[in-house]
């Protein structure tokens, strides 16, 4: 069975154990597929990439909430600026 690897770089767990920082440095910011018995078991990505993905996920969740609330009837009360 063929397994798709979602990275241009890959490394075995035993290689990673020898010198993890060298592997990360050699990737120059690209994702690394961590292989166990020649199958991807995890991906190593730069912290900045992970943070960006988390922000994008949060943005998508917020966009979903906004879309959901667009259809809701709001009990809005009109207030003049002078009343504030």
N, CA, C and O atoms as a CHARMM CRD file, in Angstrom:
* protein
*
  336
    1    1 UNK  N      0.83100  -1.17700   0.00000 PROA 1      0.00000
    2    1 UNK  CA     0.00000   0.00000   0.00000 PROA 1      0.00000
    3    1 UNK  C      0.88500   1.25300   0.00000 PROA 1      0.00000
    4    1 UNK  O      1.80100   1.37400   0.81300 PROA 1      0.00000
    5    2 UNK  N      0.60800   2.15800  -0.89700 PROA 2      0.00000
    6    2 UNK  CA     1.35100   3.40600  -0.96900 PROA 2      0.00000
    7    2 UNK  C      0.77400   4.41400   0.01100 PROA 2      0.00000
    8    2 UNK  O     -0.43900   4.52000   0.18600 PROA 2      0.00000
    9    3 UNK  N      1.67400   5.14600   0.64200 PROA 3      0.00000
   10    3 UNK  CA     1.26000   6.17800   1.58000 PROA 3      0.00000
   11    3 UNK  C      1.77500   7.51300   1.08200 PROA 3      0.00000
   12    3 UNK  O      2.96500   7.66600   0.80500 PROA 3      0.00000
   13    4 UNK  N      0.87500   8.48000   0.96800 PROA 4      0.00000
   14    4 UNK  CA     1.27400   9.80700   0.51200 PROA 4      0.00000
   15    4 UNK  C      1.96600  10.54100   1.65700 PROA 4      0.00000
   16    4 UNK  O      1.48500  10.54800   2.79000 PROA 4      0.00000
   17    5 UNK  N      3.08300  11.14700   1.34600 PROA 5      0.00000
   18    5 UNK  CA     3.82300  11.93700   2.32500 PROA 5      0.00000
   19    5 UNK  C      3.64500  13.39700   1.96300 PROA 5      0.00000
   20    5 UNK  O      3.92500  13.80600   0.83600 PROA 5      0.00000
   21    6 UNK  N      3.18100  14.18000   2.91900 PROA 6      0.00000
   22    6 UNK  CA     2.86800  15.59400   2.68500 PROA 6      0.00000
   23    6 UNK  C      4.04700  16.49900   3.04400 PROA 6      0.00000
   24    6 UNK  O      3.87700  17.53200   3.69000 PROA 6      0.00000
   25    7 UNK  N      5.22600  16.10000   2.62000 PROA 7      0.00000
   26    7 UNK  CA     6.43000  16.90100   2.84200 PROA 7      0.00000
   27    7 UNK  C      7.47400  16.48700   1.82000 PROA 7      0.00000
   28    7 UNK  O      7.50600  15.34300   1.36700 PROA 7      0.00000
   29    8 UNK  N      8.32200  17.43700   1.47000 PROA 8      0.00000
   30    8 UNK  CA     9.40500  17.12300   0.53600 PROA 8      0.00000
   31    8 UNK  C     10.57400  16.43800   1.23400 PROA 8      0.00000
   32    8 UNK  O     11.40300  15.79900   0.58700 PROA 8      0.00000
   33    9 UNK  N     10.63600  16.57100   2.54400 PROA 9      0.00000
   34    9 UNK  CA    11.72600  15.99700   3.32400 PROA 9      0.00000
   35    9 UNK  C     11.18200  14.94000   4.27100 PROA 9      0.00000
   36    9 UNK  O     10.06200  15.05900   4.76800 PROA 9      0.00000
   37   10 UNK  N     11.97700  13.90700   4.51800 PROA 10     0.00000
   38   10 UNK  CA    11.57100  12.88400   5.47900 PROA 10     0.00000
   39   10 UNK  C     12.80000  12.38000   6.22900 PROA 10     0.00000
   40   10 UNK  O     13.92900  12.45700   5.74600 PROA 10     0.00000
   41   11 UNK  N     12.54100  11.86500   7.41900 PROA 11     0.00000
   42   11 UNK  CA    13.61600  11.36100   8.26000 PROA 11     0.00000
   43   11 UNK  C     13.04800  10.23600   9.12500 PROA 11     0.00000
   44   11 UNK  O     11.88000  10.27500   9.51200 PROA 11     0.00000
   45   12 UNK  N     13.86800   9.24300   9.42500 PROA 12     0.00000
   46   12 UNK  CA    13.42300   8.15900  10.29600 PROA 12     0.00000
   47   12 UNK  C     13.54500   8.60300  11.75300 PROA 12     0.00000
   48   12 UNK  O     14.27100   9.54300  12.07400 PROA 12     0.00000
   49   13 UNK  N     12.82900   7.91500  12.60900 PROA 13     0.00000
   50   13 UNK  CA    12.89300   8.22800  14.03800 PROA 13     0.00000
   51   13 UNK  C     14.31000   8.04000  14.55400 PROA 13     0.00000
   52   13 UNK  O     14.78800   8.85000  15.34800 PROA 13     0.00000
   53   14 UNK  N     14.98400   6.99100  14.11900 PROA 14     0.00000
   54   14 UNK  CA    16.35600   6.74300  14.59600 PROA 14     0.00000
   55   14 UNK  C     17.31100   7.85200  14.14100 PROA 14     0.00000
   56   14 UNK  O     18.20000   8.24400  14.89600 PROA 14     0.00000
   57   15 UNK  N     17.13600   8.35900  12.91800 PROA 15     0.00000
   58   15 UNK  CA    17.96100   9.48200  12.45300 PROA 15     0.00000
   59   15 UNK  C     17.68900  10.73000  13.29500 PROA 15     0.00000
   60   15 UNK  O     18.60900  11.45600  13.67000 PROA 15     0.00000
   61   16 UNK  N     16.42200  10.96100  13.57900 PROA 16     0.00000
   62   16 UNK  CA    16.03700  12.13100  14.35900 PROA 16     0.00000
   63   16 UNK  C     16.62200  12.06400  15.76500 PROA 16     0.00000
   64   16 UNK  O     17.05000  13.08200  16.31000 PROA 16     0.00000
   65   17 UNK  N     16.64200  10.87800  16.35100 PROA 17     0.00000
   66   17 UNK  CA    17.18400  10.70600  17.70500 PROA 17     0.00000
   67   17 UNK  C     18.66200  11.08400  17.78100 PROA 17     0.00000
   68   17 UNK  O     19.11700  11.60700  18.79900 PROA 17     0.00000
   69   18 UNK  N     19.41100  10.82400  16.71400 PROA 18     0.00000
   70   18 UNK  CA    20.84800  11.09400  16.71700 PROA 18     0.00000
   71   18 UNK  C     21.17100  12.57200  16.87000 PROA 18     0.00000
   72   18 UNK  O     22.05000  12.94200  17.64800 PROA 18     0.00000
   73   19 UNK  N     20.46400  13.41300  16.13400 PROA 19     0.00000
   74   19 UNK  CA    20.75600  14.84600  16.20300 PROA 19     0.00000
   75   19 UNK  C     19.54100  15.63900  15.72500 PROA 19     0.00000
   76   19 UNK  O     19.51100  16.10900  14.58800 PROA 19     0.00000
   77   20 UNK  N     18.53700  15.78900  16.59500 PROA 20     0.00000
   78   20 UNK  CA    17.29800  16.44100  16.16200 PROA 20     0.00000
   79   20 UNK  C     17.49400  17.87100  15.66200 PROA 20     0.00000
   80   20 UNK  O     16.87200  18.27100  14.67800 PROA 20     0.00000
   81   21 UNK  N     18.34300  18.63400  16.32200 PROA 21     0.00000
   82   21 UNK  CA    18.51300  20.03200  15.90200 PROA 21     0.00000
   83   21 UNK  C     19.15600  20.13000  14.52800 PROA 21     0.00000
   84   21 UNK  O     18.80800  21.01900  13.75000 PROA 21     0.00000
   85   22 UNK  N     20.08100  19.24200  14.21400 PROA 22     0.00000
   86   22 UNK  CA    20.70900  19.25500  12.89100 PROA 22     0.00000
   87   22 UNK  C     19.67300  18.95300  11.80800 PROA 22     0.00000
   88   22 UNK  O     19.69300  19.56800  10.74300 PROA 22     0.00000
   89   23 UNK  N     18.77500  18.01500  12.07500 PROA 23     0.00000
   90   23 UNK  CA    17.71700  17.68100  11.11300 PROA 23     0.00000
   91   23 UNK  C     16.84000  18.90100  10.86800 PROA 23     0.00000
   92   23 UNK  O     16.53900  19.24100   9.72400 PROA 23     0.00000
   93   24 UNK  N     16.43300  19.55500  11.94800 PROA 24     0.00000
   94   24 UNK  CA    15.58100  20.74100  11.83900 PROA 24     0.00000
   95   24 UNK  C     16.31000  21.84900  11.08900 PROA 24     0.00000
   96   24 UNK  O     15.72700  22.50000  10.22200 PROA 24     0.00000
   97   25 UNK  N     17.57500  22.06600  11.41800 PROA 25     0.00000
   98   25 UNK  CA    18.35600  23.10900  10.74500 PROA 25     0.00000
   99   25 UNK  C     18.51000  22.81300   9.25800 PROA 25     0.00000
  100   25 UNK  O     18.41900  23.71900   8.43000 PROA 25     0.00000
  101   26 UNK  N     18.74200  21.55500   8.92100 PROA 26     0.00000
  102   26 UNK  CA    18.92900  21.16400   7.51800 PROA 26     0.00000
  103   26 UNK  C     17.65600  21.32800   6.68700 PROA 26     0.00000
  104   26 UNK  O     17.72400  21.42200   5.46200 PROA 26     0.00000
  105   27 UNK  N     16.50800  21.36100   7.34000 PROA 27     0.00000
  106   27 UNK  CA    15.23200  21.49400   6.62500 PROA 27     0.00000
  107   27 UNK  C     14.99100  22.93200   6.17000 PROA 27     0.00000
  108   27 UNK  O     14.15700  23.16800   5.29600 PROA 27     0.00000
  109   28 UNK  N     15.69700  23.87600   6.74100 PROA 28     0.00000
  110   28 UNK  CA    15.56700  25.29600   6.36100 PROA 28     0.00000
  111   28 UNK  C     14.11200  25.76800   6.34500 PROA 28     0.00000
  112   28 UNK  O     13.67200  26.43700   5.41000 PROA 28     0.00000
  113   29 UNK  N     13.37600  25.40800   7.39800 PROA 29     0.00000
  114   29 UNK  CA    12.01000  25.89400   7.53200 PROA 29     0.00000
  115   29 UNK  C     10.94400  25.07000   6.83700 PROA 29     0.00000
  116   29 UNK  O      9.75800  25.38100   6.94600 PROA 29     0.00000
  117   30 UNK  N     11.33500  24.03900   6.13400 PROA 30     0.00000
  118   30 UNK  CA    10.33900  23.18600   5.46400 PROA 30     0.00000
  119   30 UNK  C      9.82300  22.11600   6.42700 PROA 30     0.00000
  120   30 UNK  O     10.47600  21.78200   7.41600 PROA 30     0.00000
  121   31 UNK  N      8.64300  21.58900   6.11700 PROA 31     0.00000
  122   31 UNK  CA     8.07800  20.49800   6.91100 PROA 31     0.00000
  123   31 UNK  C      8.90600  19.23100   6.70000 PROA 31     0.00000
  124   31 UNK  O      9.45400  18.99500   5.62300 PROA 31     0.00000
  125   32 UNK  N      8.98100  18.42600   7.76000 PROA 32     0.00000
  126   32 UNK  CA     9.71200  17.16100   7.71100 PROA 32     0.00000
  127   32 UNK  C      8.74100  16.05300   8.09600 PROA 32     0.00000
  128   32 UNK  O      8.07100  16.13800   9.12500 PROA 32     0.00000
  129   33 UNK  N      8.66600  15.02200   7.27600 PROA 33     0.00000
  130   33 UNK  CA     7.86100  13.85400   7.61600 PROA 33     0.00000
  131   33 UNK  C      8.71000  12.93500   8.48000 PROA 33     0.00000
  132   33 UNK  O      9.81700  12.55800   8.09500 PROA 33     0.00000
  133   34 UNK  N      8.19200  12.57800   9.63900 PROA 34     0.00000
  134   34 UNK  CA     8.88500  11.66000  10.53300 PROA 34     0.00000
  135   34 UNK  C      8.37000  10.26000  10.23700 PROA 34     0.00000
  136   34 UNK  O      7.18200   9.97900  10.39700 PROA 34     0.00000
  137   35 UNK  N      9.26800   9.38600   9.80600 PROA 35     0.00000
  138   35 UNK  CA     8.87000   8.04900   9.36700 PROA 35     0.00000
  139   35 UNK  C      9.16700   6.99900  10.42600 PROA 35     0.00000
  140   35 UNK  O     10.20100   7.03200  11.09300 PROA 35     0.00000
  141   36 UNK  N      8.23500   6.07000  10.56000 PROA 36     0.00000
  142   36 UNK  CA     8.43000   4.90100  11.39600 PROA 36     0.00000
  143   36 UNK  C      8.11600   3.69600  10.52000 PROA 36     0.00000
  144   36 UNK  O      6.97900   3.52000  10.08200 PROA 36     0.00000
  145   37 UNK  N      9.11500   2.87600  10.26900 PROA 37     0.00000
  146   37 UNK  CA     8.97800   1.73200   9.35400 PROA 37     0.00000
  147   37 UNK  C      8.52400   2.19900   7.97500 PROA 37     0.00000
  148   37 UNK  O      7.65700   1.59500   7.34300 PROA 37     0.00000
  149   38 UNK  N      9.13700   3.29100   7.53100 PROA 38     0.00000
  150   38 UNK  CA     8.89700   3.88500   6.20700 PROA 38     0.00000
  151   38 UNK  C      7.48600   4.42500   6.00000 PROA 38     0.00000
  152   38 UNK  O      7.06500   4.61900   4.86000 PROA 38     0.00000
  153   39 UNK  N      6.75700   4.66700   7.06800 PROA 39     0.00000
  154   39 UNK  CA     5.43800   5.27700   6.97300 PROA 39     0.00000
  155   39 UNK  C      5.42100   6.54400   7.82800 PROA 39     0.00000
  156   39 UNK  O      5.96800   6.55200   8.93000 PROA 39     0.00000
  157   40 UNK  N      4.79900   7.61200   7.32900 PROA 40     0.00000
  158   40 UNK  CA     4.75200   8.84700   8.11800 PROA 40     0.00000
  159   40 UNK  C      3.98200   8.64100   9.42000 PROA 40     0.00000
  160   40 UNK  O      2.85800   8.14000   9.43100 PROA 40     0.00000
  161   41 UNK  N      4.61600   9.03900  10.49900 PROA 41     0.00000
  162   41 UNK  CA     3.98200   8.92800  11.81100 PROA 41     0.00000
  163   41 UNK  C      3.69900  10.29700  12.41400 PROA 41     0.00000
  164   41 UNK  O      2.83800  10.43800  13.28300 PROA 41     0.00000
  165   42 UNK  N      4.43600  11.31300  11.94200 PROA 42     0.00000
  166   42 UNK  CA     4.23500  12.68700  12.41500 PROA 42     0.00000
  167   42 UNK  C      4.93800  13.62300  11.43900 PROA 42     0.00000
  168   42 UNK  O      5.73100  13.20600  10.59500 PROA 42     0.00000
  169   43 UNK  N      4.61500  14.89700  11.59000 PROA 43     0.00000
  170   43 UNK  CA     5.27600  15.92700  10.79300 PROA 43     0.00000
  171   43 UNK  C      5.89100  16.94500  11.73900 PROA 43     0.00000
  172   43 UNK  O      5.29100  17.32900  12.74300 PROA 43     0.00000
  173   44 UNK  N      7.07300  17.36500  11.40500 PROA 44     0.00000
  174   44 UNK  CA     7.75900  18.40200  12.16800 PROA 44     0.00000
  175   44 UNK  C      7.68400  19.66800  11.32600 PROA 44     0.00000
  176   44 UNK  O      8.13300  19.69400  10.18100 PROA 44     0.00000
  177   45 UNK  N      7.11000  20.71700  11.90800 PROA 45     0.00000
  178   45 UNK  CA     7.00200  21.98900  11.18900 PROA 45     0.00000
  179   45 UNK  C      7.56000  23.09700  12.07000 PROA 45     0.00000
  180   45 UNK  O      7.54400  22.98300  13.29500 PROA 45     0.00000
  181   46 UNK  N      8.05600  24.17200  11.45500 PROA 46     0.00000
  182   46 UNK  CA     8.57800  25.28200  12.24800 PROA 46     0.00000
  183   46 UNK  C      7.48200  25.87900  13.14100 PROA 46     0.00000
  184   46 UNK  O      6.30100  25.84700  12.79600 PROA 46     0.00000
  185   47 UNK  N      7.89000  26.41700  14.28200 PROA 47     0.00000
  186   47 UNK  CA     6.95200  27.01500  15.22400 PROA 47     0.00000
  187   47 UNK  C      6.12100  28.10400  14.54600 PROA 47     0.00000
  188   47 UNK  O      4.92300  28.21500  14.80200 PROA 47     0.00000
  189   48 UNK  N      6.74000  28.89600  13.69400 PROA 48     0.00000
  190   48 UNK  CA     6.01600  29.98100  13.01100 PROA 48     0.00000
  191   48 UNK  C      4.90400  29.42800  12.12800 PROA 48     0.00000
  192   48 UNK  O      3.81900  30.00600  12.05200 PROA 48     0.00000
  193   49 UNK  N      5.17200  28.31900  11.46700 PROA 49     0.00000
  194   49 UNK  CA     4.16800  27.69600  10.60400 PROA 49     0.00000
  195   49 UNK  C      3.01400  27.16800  11.44400 PROA 49     0.00000
  196   49 UNK  O      1.84900  27.34300  11.08600 PROA 49     0.00000
  197   50 UNK  N      3.33500  26.52500  12.55700 PROA 50     0.00000
  198   50 UNK  CA     2.29900  26.00700  13.44200 PROA 50     0.00000
  199   50 UNK  C      1.42800  27.14200  13.97800 PROA 50     0.00000
  200   50 UNK  O      0.20100  27.03500  13.99600 PROA 50     0.00000
  201   51 UNK  N      2.06700  28.22800  14.41500 PROA 51     0.00000
  202   51 UNK  CA     1.32300  29.37800  14.93200 PROA 51     0.00000
  203   51 UNK  C      0.41100  29.97100  13.85800 PROA 51     0.00000
  204   51 UNK  O     -0.72600  30.34400  14.14600 PROA 51     0.00000
  205   52 UNK  N      0.90600  30.05900  12.62500 PROA 52     0.00000
  206   52 UNK  CA     0.09900  30.56800  11.52400 PROA 52     0.00000
  207   52 UNK  C     -1.10900  29.65800  11.27900 PROA 52     0.00000
  208   52 UNK  O     -2.21800  30.14600  11.06300 PROA 52     0.00000
  209   53 UNK  N     -0.90000  28.34800  11.31300 PROA 53     0.00000
  210   53 UNK  CA    -1.99000  27.39700  11.11900 PROA 53     0.00000
  211   53 UNK  C     -3.04400  27.52800  12.22000 PROA 53     0.00000
  212   53 UNK  O     -4.24100  27.43600  11.94900 PROA 53     0.00000
  213   54 UNK  N     -2.60200  27.74300  13.45500 PROA 54     0.00000
  214   54 UNK  CA    -3.54000  27.91200  14.55800 PROA 54     0.00000
  215   54 UNK  C     -4.35200  29.19800  14.39400 PROA 54     0.00000
  216   54 UNK  O     -5.55000  29.22000  14.67400 PROA 54     0.00000
  217   55 UNK  N     -3.69900  30.26100  13.94400 PROA 55     0.00000
  218   55 UNK  CA    -4.40500  31.51900  13.69700 PROA 55     0.00000
  219   55 UNK  C     -5.41900  31.36300  12.56600 PROA 55     0.00000
  220   55 UNK  O     -6.53600  31.87100  12.65600 PROA 55     0.00000
  221   56 UNK  N     -5.03200  30.66200  11.50600 PROA 56     0.00000
  222   56 UNK  CA    -5.94900  30.43400  10.38500 PROA 56     0.00000
  223   56 UNK  C     -7.14700  29.60200  10.83100 PROA 56     0.00000
  224   56 UNK  O     -8.27900  29.87000  10.42800 PROA 56     0.00000
  225   57 UNK  N     -6.89900  28.59900  11.65600 PROA 57     0.00000
  226   57 UNK  CA    -7.98100  27.76300  12.17600 PROA 57     0.00000
  227   57 UNK  C     -8.94100  28.59900  13.00800 PROA 57     0.00000
  228   57 UNK  O    -10.15900  28.47700  12.87400 PROA 57     0.00000
  229   58 UNK  N     -8.39100  29.44700  13.86300 PROA 58     0.00000
  230   58 UNK  CA    -9.22900  30.32100  14.68300 PROA 58     0.00000
  231   58 UNK  C    -10.03800  31.27500  13.80900 PROA 58     0.00000
  232   58 UNK  O    -11.22000  31.50400  14.06200 PROA 58     0.00000
  233   59 UNK  N     -9.39700  31.83000  12.77900 PROA 59     0.00000
  234   59 UNK  CA   -10.10100  32.72900  11.86100 PROA 59     0.00000
  235   59 UNK  C    -11.26500  32.01000  11.16400 PROA 59     0.00000
  236   59 UNK  O    -12.34300  32.58000  11.00300 PROA 59     0.00000
  237   60 UNK  N    -11.04000  30.76000  10.75500 PROA 60     0.00000
  238   60 UNK  CA   -12.10800  29.98400  10.11000 PROA 60     0.00000
  239   60 UNK  C    -13.25900  29.70800  11.07700 PROA 60     0.00000
  240   60 UNK  O    -14.42800  29.76700  10.69800 PROA 60     0.00000
  241   61 UNK  N    -12.91400  29.40700  12.32200 PROA 61     0.00000
  242   61 UNK  CA   -13.95500  29.18000  13.32700 PROA 61     0.00000
  243   61 UNK  C    -14.76200  30.45200  13.55900 PROA 61     0.00000
  244   61 UNK  O    -15.98900  30.40300  13.64100 PROA 61     0.00000
  245   62 UNK  N    -14.08100  31.58700  13.66400 PROA 62     0.00000
  246   62 UNK  CA   -14.76900  32.85700  13.86500 PROA 62     0.00000
  247   62 UNK  C    -15.63300  33.20600  12.65500 PROA 62     0.00000
  248   62 UNK  O    -16.74100  33.71700  12.81300 PROA 62     0.00000
  249   63 UNK  N    -15.13700  32.93600  11.46000 PROA 63     0.00000
  250   63 UNK  CA   -15.92600  33.19800  10.24800 PROA 63     0.00000
  251   63 UNK  C    -17.20000  32.35100  10.25300 PROA 63     0.00000
  252   63 UNK  O    -18.26000  32.82000   9.83900 PROA 63     0.00000
  253   64 UNK  N    -17.09800  31.11700  10.71700 PROA 64     0.00000
  254   64 UNK  CA   -18.27300  30.25100  10.81900 PROA 64     0.00000
  255   64 UNK  C    -19.29400  30.79700  11.81200 PROA 64     0.00000
  256   64 UNK  O    -20.49900  30.75100  11.56200 PROA 64     0.00000
  257   65 UNK  N    -18.80800  31.31400  12.93700 PROA 65     0.00000
  258   65 UNK  CA   -19.70000  31.90900  13.93300 PROA 65     0.00000
  259   65 UNK  C    -20.39100  33.13500  13.35200 PROA 65     0.00000
  260   65 UNK  O    -21.58900  33.33200  13.55400 PROA 65     0.00000
  261   66 UNK  N    -19.63800  33.95200  12.63500 PROA 66     0.00000
  262   66 UNK  CA   -20.20300  35.16000  12.01500 PROA 66     0.00000
  263   66 UNK  C    -21.30200  34.77300  11.03400 PROA 66     0.00000
  264   66 UNK  O    -22.38200  35.36400  11.04900 PROA 66     0.00000
  265   67 UNK  N    -21.03500  33.78700  10.18300 PROA 67     0.00000
  266   67 UNK  CA   -22.03300  33.34600   9.20200 PROA 67     0.00000
  267   67 UNK  C    -23.27000  32.80200   9.90000 PROA 67     0.00000
  268   67 UNK  O    -24.39300  33.05600   9.46400 PROA 67     0.00000
  269   68 UNK  N    -23.07400  32.06500  10.96400 PROA 68     0.00000
  270   68 UNK  CA   -24.19700  31.50000  11.71700 PROA 68     0.00000
  271   68 UNK  C    -25.04000  32.60900  12.33100 PROA 68     0.00000
  272   68 UNK  O    -26.26900  32.54400  12.31200 PROA 68     0.00000
  273   69 UNK  N    -24.38500  33.61700  12.87000 PROA 69     0.00000
  274   69 UNK  CA   -25.10100  34.69600  13.55100 PROA 69     0.00000
  275   69 UNK  C    -25.75600  35.67800  12.58800 PROA 69     0.00000
  276   69 UNK  O    -26.65900  36.41700  12.98100 PROA 69     0.00000
  277   70 UNK  N    -25.31700  35.69700  11.33400 PROA 70     0.00000
  278   70 UNK  CA   -25.94100  36.57800  10.34900 PROA 70     0.00000
  279   70 UNK  C    -27.41900  36.27000  10.19700 PROA 70     0.00000
  280   70 UNK  O    -28.22400  37.17600   9.98600 PROA 70     0.00000
  281   71 UNK  N    -27.78100  35.00800  10.30000 PROA 71     0.00000
  282   71 UNK  CA   -29.16300  34.59900  10.11500 PROA 71     0.00000
  283   71 UNK  C    -30.01200  34.73500  11.36400 PROA 71     0.00000
  284   71 UNK  O    -31.23600  34.61700  11.29500 PROA 71     0.00000
  285   72 UNK  N    -29.38100  34.98100  12.51000 PROA 72     0.00000
  286   72 UNK  CA   -30.13000  35.09800  13.75500 PROA 72     0.00000
  287   72 UNK  C    -30.78500  36.46100  13.87400 PROA 72     0.00000
  288   72 UNK  O    -30.23400  37.47700  13.45100 PROA 72     0.00000
  289   73 UNK  N    -31.95600  36.46000  14.45200 PROA 73     0.00000
  290   73 UNK  CA   -32.64700  37.71700  14.69700 PROA 73     0.00000
  291   73 UNK  C    -32.05400  38.33000  15.96600 PROA 73     0.00000
  292   73 UNK  O    -32.03800  37.70400  17.02600 PROA 73     0.00000
  293   74 UNK  N    -31.58700  39.51800  15.84200 PROA 74     0.00000
  294   74 UNK  CA   -30.98900  40.19300  16.98900 PROA 74     0.00000
  295   74 UNK  C    -32.01200  41.09700  17.65000 PROA 74     0.00000
  296   74 UNK  O    -32.81600  41.74000  16.97400 PROA 74     0.00000
  297   75 UNK  N    -31.98100  41.14300  18.95300 PROA 75     0.00000
  298   75 UNK  CA   -32.82600  42.04700  19.71000 PROA 75     0.00000
  299   75 UNK  C    -32.06500  43.35800  19.90300 PROA 75     0.00000
  300   75 UNK  O    -31.65200  43.71500  21.00600 PROA 75     0.00000
  301   76 UNK  N    -31.90100  44.04900  18.79200 PROA 76     0.00000
  302   76 UNK  CA   -31.11700  45.27600  18.81800 PROA 76     0.00000
  303   76 UNK  C    -31.96400  46.42900  19.35700 PROA 76     0.00000
  304   76 UNK  O    -33.16900  46.50400  19.12100 PROA 76     0.00000
  305   77 UNK  N    -31.31700  47.29600  20.06500 PROA 77     0.00000
  306   77 UNK  CA   -31.96100  48.48600  20.60100 PROA 77     0.00000
  307   77 UNK  C    -31.23100  49.68500  20.03000 PROA 77     0.00000
  308   77 UNK  O    -30.00900  49.78700  20.12800 PROA 77     0.00000
  309   78 UNK  N    -31.98200  50.58300  19.43800 PROA 78     0.00000
  310   78 UNK  CA   -31.37500  51.78300  18.85800 PROA 78     0.00000
  311   78 UNK  C    -31.10800  52.79000  19.97400 PROA 78     0.00000
  312   78 UNK  O    -31.98000  53.08500  20.79200 PROA 78     0.00000
  313   79 UNK  N    -29.88500  53.30600  19.98600 PROA 79     0.00000
  314   79 UNK  CA   -29.47300  54.27000  21.00300 PROA 79     0.00000
  315   79 UNK  C    -28.78400  55.41700  20.30300 PROA 79     0.00000
  316   79 UNK  O    -27.99100  55.20800  19.38500 PROA 79     0.00000
  317   80 UNK  N    -29.08300  56.62600  20.73100 PROA 80     0.00000
  318   80 UNK  CA   -28.39900  57.77300  20.12900 PROA 80     0.00000
  319   80 UNK  C    -27.07900  57.98700  20.86000 PROA 80     0.00000
  320   80 UNK  O    -26.92100  57.57800  22.01000 PROA 80     0.00000
  321   81 UNK  N    -26.14400  58.62600  20.18600 PROA 81     0.00000
  322   81 UNK  CA   -24.85300  58.90000  20.79400 PROA 81     0.00000
  323   81 UNK  C    -24.99300  59.82700  21.99700 PROA 81     0.00000
  324   81 UNK  O    -24.20400  59.73800  22.93800 PROA 81     0.00000
  325   82 UNK  N    -25.97700  60.70700  21.97900 PROA 82     0.00000
  326   82 UNK  CA   -26.19600  61.62300  23.11000 PROA 82     0.00000
  327   82 UNK  C    -26.61800  60.86300  24.36500 PROA 82     0.00000
  328   82 UNK  O    -26.30500  61.28700  25.47800 PROA 82     0.00000
  329   83 UNK  N    -27.32300  59.74700  24.19800 PROA 83     0.00000
  330   83 UNK  CA   -27.76100  58.95900  25.34900 PROA 83     0.00000
  331   83 UNK  C    -26.60200  58.20200  26.00000 PROA 83     0.00000
  332   83 UNK  O    -26.69200  57.79200  27.15700 PROA 83     0.00000
  333   84 UNK  N    -25.53900  58.02500  25.26400 PROA 84     0.00000
  334   84 UNK  CA   -24.38900  57.31500  25.82400 PROA 84     0.00000
  335   84 UNK  C    -23.61700  58.26300  26.67800 PROA 84     0.00000
  336   84 UNK  O    -22.59900  57.88400  27.25700 PROA 84     0.00000
